[in-house]
Amino acid sequence: MREIDIKECGGNFIKMIGEDWMLVTAGTENGYNTMTASWGGTGEIWGKDAAFILIRPQRYTYEFAEKNRRITLSFFGGEYKKELGICGSKSGREVDKACLTGLRPVFEEDYTYFEQASVVLVCRKMAYLDIDPAGFLDESIAEWYAAEDYHRMYIAEIEKCLVK
Ligand SMILES: Cc1cc2nc3c(=O)[nH]c(=O)nc-3n(C[C@H](O)[C@H](O)[C@H](O)COP(=O)(O)O)c2cc1C
């Protein structure tokens, strides 16, 4: 993969995240996990290009997102939907998702992404915010949280954009 300026990426992240889905990955060769996500976004904050990543606290991936400085977002352009479906329905606590799907992890010093991805964003955590139901203005939002498992939203600087 080669690194490009995120502003040259040209991706429609609403489609890339919401329709095509992405893998959110944290950790290293010594221990990592990945899960499918279709919520989140990209934008600008605090003078940085940023990604907004939402992870519910019961996800195994959450433990790795908490422990590690970097999180990657791997995009597959609508391919590998079956594999992403598996990564979004099985937990890394029970299965080895890479073995199960054939998706191949690429280990860098302090982050991991997937070889088959067409676009990868390498992100450095800057802050987190826990979704607080006290702030819900549209009461229908509460339906997403029957178990009161409010997402943690990581706000992370996009440090690198890698493309195939
Ligand atoms: C299409 C799709 C989108 C998902 N989006 C999210 C998300 O944005 N945040 C989240 O916490 N879980 C999301 N999930 C659920 C996790 O991917 C799922 O619970 C996964 O099994 C967690 O794996 P883990 O326990 O190994 O982390 C999504 C699942 C699917 C299938």
PDBQT file of the ligand as one rigid body, heavy atoms in Angstrom, charges set to zero:
ROOT
HETATM    1  C1  LIG A 201     -22.668  -4.082   9.761  1.00  0.00    +0.000 C 
HETATM    2  C2  LIG A 201     -22.262  -4.039  11.208  1.00  0.00    +0.000 A 
HETATM    3  C3  LIG A 201     -21.925  -2.821  11.779  1.00  0.00    +0.000 A 
HETATM    4  C4  LIG A 201     -21.532  -2.742  13.127  1.00  0.00    +0.000 A 
HETATM    5  N1  LIG A 201     -21.186  -1.527  13.648  1.00  0.00    +0.000 NA
HETATM    6  C5  LIG A 201     -20.761  -1.458  14.927  1.00  0.00    +0.000 A 
HETATM    7  C6  LIG A 201     -20.320  -0.211  15.463  1.00  0.00    +0.000 A 
HETATM    8  O1  LIG A 201     -20.232   0.826  14.778  1.00  0.00    +0.000 OA
HETATM    9  N2  LIG A 201     -19.942  -0.188  16.779  1.00  0.00    +0.000 N 
HETATM   10  C7  LIG A 201     -19.988  -1.310  17.562  1.00  0.00    +0.000 A 
HETATM   11  O2  LIG A 201     -19.661  -1.225  18.757  1.00  0.00    +0.000 OA
HETATM   12  N3  LIG A 201     -20.384  -2.500  17.073  1.00  0.00    +0.000 NA
HETATM   13  C8  LIG A 201     -20.754  -2.598  15.765  1.00  0.00    +0.000 A 
HETATM   14  N4  LIG A 201     -21.110  -3.811  15.239  1.00  0.00    +0.000 N 
HETATM   15  C9  LIG A 201     -21.112  -5.016  16.088  1.00  0.00    +0.000 C 
HETATM   16  C10 LIG A 201     -19.718  -5.653  16.237  1.00  0.00    +0.000 C 
HETATM   17  O3  LIG A 201     -19.026  -5.708  15.011  1.00  0.00    +0.000 OA
HETATM   18  C11 LIG A 201     -19.916  -7.088  16.769  1.00  0.00    +0.000 C 
HETATM   19  O4  LIG A 201     -20.560  -7.056  18.030  1.00  0.00    +0.000 OA
HETATM   20  C12 LIG A 201     -18.627  -7.889  16.845  1.00  0.00    +0.000 C 
HETATM   21  O5  LIG A 201     -18.963  -9.245  16.970  1.00  0.00    +0.000 OA
HETATM   22  C13 LIG A 201     -17.740  -7.447  17.995  1.00  0.00    +0.000 C 
HETATM   23  O6  LIG A 201     -16.603  -8.276  17.980  1.00  0.00    +0.000 OA
HETATM   24  P1  LIG A 201     -15.540  -8.307  19.171  1.00  0.00    +0.000 P 
HETATM   25  O7  LIG A 201     -16.255  -8.778  20.417  1.00  0.00    +0.000 OA
HETATM   26  O8  LIG A 201     -14.526  -9.296  18.676  1.00  0.00    +0.000 OA
HETATM   27  O9  LIG A 201     -14.998  -6.923  19.320  1.00  0.00    +0.000 OA
HETATM   28  C14 LIG A 201     -21.504  -3.915  13.901  1.00  0.00    +0.000 A 
HETATM   29  C15 LIG A 201     -21.852  -5.146  13.326  1.00  0.00    +0.000 A 
HETATM   30  C16 LIG A 201     -22.209  -5.208  11.990  1.00  0.00    +0.000 A 
HETATM   31  C17 LIG A 201     -22.554  -6.546  11.364  1.00  0.00    +0.000 C 
ENDROOT
TORSDOF 0
